[in-house]
């Protein structure tokens, strides 16, 4: 049976979609796109998203997928920073950018009509399957502790390095011809995109959800006889919240491989998923900078609860102490990762940032952990204060900066707190210019409204507390003291 691509209610032969990717490549080449150039893609999950991704990569260029939930100002930063040759996106999303769209930037509107519409733009060119050296890639914007997005950019590589990277992805996600893969997340995120492109690359069938709905995901698995599926832990929680009668009403017997990544998965949730689906649940660990390095099966995890696995193929994990010394088994320190023989990376427009996270060629992603005697990696904590909510990275410094811009806010501390569904949610403790007793005339709802005008909705704190903030003798904000209250409450609930 020929491979297909399904998005929403529409199914098309994969060969047809690939052919449209060749047509996009021809249109891009006619527009002057060259190897190493960037094309920003601002689009929801759609056939156009896949076609553009294929076409850009075919020309050894960079596709820059942007989170369309970001505010125009956040997207505008990306457009200025990566200096793309072209912006392709859903018409309403592009039109919503307003003045944040750089003057002179060529635009192609998906769903738009006329000469500037995507369908007319690509239809003006015959498919051209001519390929470059196979070095095309994504350039993913990921924030640091400053909250300012930086793009992880693969460096020029040999064909052998590019081929090894493809092999690594296919191995991690068990991508083989004949698979039918379910992609549940937005394609602007690296994890769903990697799963989709790895399977398309081997000629397997792929089903992409336009938007995740728990029961619909089960229906798609049963209807399309899904063999491989990818989730972030938050989606596991939503699946488990379905009534047991609903979960058992769907035939999931075709599933052979379910992988989760993007955020730590609570042990109780993972154990329930294994009990439900059987020993087919895998977990992967890595970073945008390095790619996935480790993987663990259900059986291995049950023997070593809390582990994220051992390195695959040429992957390697090292643990370093604060003094820079390499640590041995059982010793906790900073996790550094590397995949030997694959393309290296830099941070676009910020090579110093790349050097700052490297030690002996290994890259730190800010996590703290340890290796056991058999080389299995265990995570303990994150070195930075990054919040991971539903598999999405949220950076407190960015939110704090917006809070401090409010005329009635004197100080602010933003951090992640335990959340049963999302893993973590955003909390903000705010000190006002006026004492709480004197009533500054500002409440949590008003402050959230202020933030929603400046930040994407998922970054707006769900918890806001007004109080005088604690500080250390040095004057440094004692954020850990605030966070510990929530951690203690969570432990009390578990112990109780």
Steps between C-alpha positions, in 0.01 A plus 500: 500500500637843405591739779266789577494826693186584696431838658157564645238332284713496183727216387739533206759265352839578647648502149261781409604706802865438421435615145352823632814540708699482174270769359565720805874446453472618140308810608757575769789453258333739254473751783875479555515277808848354540662247730530643851216749459206507742126478438271580792193277521211642705228241458271261678525125438417459133609344172660832411718480811636163388539605135695813590719307745584248229565766237728712716705202618533380140697816422734460803335802659358553849131489579423709809170384652351759734259447786190679371373548856776757554411868498582710192795652689642156580463388139642831381820430692544172310437671166763764571750258652513231231460737201296253291474511122129427527214476749241230426202467730129487558345819365334604827819444698708708260243778490498503880868595513428859403805723532713213634544370146826642363462731203596338171463141622334286233190319624297201380160459667362150553127528438550834332369562150660655195868527411605512865311185590686176572311282251550742209863560599599134486271414205700736280792255510546143383628256765879490508642201690859625475659473841793662670741307717228398746609749764173692536377537855275685740618802695314491830469803726549412863540743788775518757492627856464854370178403329624639168443239228810371321504266204677166512661475158668191355838574349600394148575129508624217286255268329613226738414714804159586359431134422600399852262759645214356293592150619497621859151648467367189329646286779363714783147498359516150351409652162468230232304450178162353580455696823192715557606780734274731702631852566304670776677833551555825307761468227680817608628298796811294431371169642180465289681636195786251539260206532307609192804569282679180604203291389441698181868458423474120501174498304271406789143619547439787740183631669531853639244644739404861434431540871522243776181353643542192718212290378563597138859380535371157605254501212780577252714219640217252452384630160842534336656200677774721640822311579714786637386798707673795667379699801621749759417393858216753532314312228546176694320669788212606276468149362492355850232748603261342250249264661627144496196396296600749230863389498412133476247559221778563247708227339862596560644160415689635196729708721854368511698806611397803708764760583487800728740790533509876549469507880545272802213255540369440853576142600141422596374617159760299312427187701128530422573541128714187503226311685249615238698463177753235599880497460498722190553834677838660431653824622769711336721775638712767340485867411437725203874561483615138501198309381375188676786311665343238728199272486347253745243223454214422736676190628821688572308779673313258725837363609644852544209738576591860431766428239486654153714222354839442346653666194408364159750426222781759524335705774693566819415651839748650743447644846719790613536653844488871570881504493500360147619153601335203332298299751457126532195273545267608777644852521261787432595791280428685176386281212690546172400330177649425160425290193826418325501518122200729454492869399606747768301814578533861601258761631409726211660843547642397838802265473608594852186336636607172333842516664344570840310169508786279374749294694745279307263494205201399712197726537315585819124550480475625858389176665654334805519122532712188537589176323475158656762225459333380180492843337133579560432870546285636785381861521494691829425864426558783254789737546301791366153606605333402175139388536375208289121510480332244277828439319545870421800696629408819688765741623433693823732791416286595203181508710672682785616770259142566389373502858765751600390724215165548674501836681357353821742204524812542712639149472402159365605137523379247246555126530343164426283318751371140490194449281316168471418544131782710355787385718566861594299821484616859524482682833582866560557661837475875464600785728310820430626855528232554765465265793226239465328648807475837327328347198690585182184452296647210304370145514606172337246522217617849404862391506425198280322726253811721491720199427272355231556817296875434510552125520360183350212369708679188627766720663249691713521378862211287618594583860565860610576588862553854631751525783830649611767286339777336706860584425835366605750714691672568170178649368437211262138392473444176695282338237568153634333593831182584312507188288565275799155582639338337200741208499430436869126515438536251215701263721240528776227401251702197389585400858141551608 
